[in-house]
Amino acid sequence: MTSAKIVVLLVEENKVAFDHAEAKKMPRNFFEVLVRNDWRKWVEAVKRELEEWNDNQATTVVGIDEVPKSAKVVPLGELYTVKRSGKHKFRQYLMEIY
């Protein structure tokens, strides 16, 4: 079975067919992270992700004056999950594909 077929099997009408059992309890944004009892673990996960971006030189900070007016801004979302190991995970993802 090809990976394309696997993806098709897991997605139904733009929704994931099988979701994490605790998905509804996961924070949807950083404010929801900060009001939780386990907020330190979430903040640590965000910090770890940003450090990995820096270590891998995956991003470059530029001043707003350096960005051309014609540049397209890619909207990012936040995804907070807990791995099967119980470790908190944070990733940013594209909200739209152009």
WOWOQUI-V634633 format. One record per helix or strand of 3 or more residues. SS is the DSSP state (H for helix, E for strand). FROM is the first residue (numbers start at 1). TO is the last residue. If there is no record, write none. Layout:
((SS;FROM;TO) (SS;FROM;TO))
//
This chain:
((H;3;10) (H;23;25) (H;30;34) (H;39;55) (H;64;66) (E;76;82) (E;88;94))
//
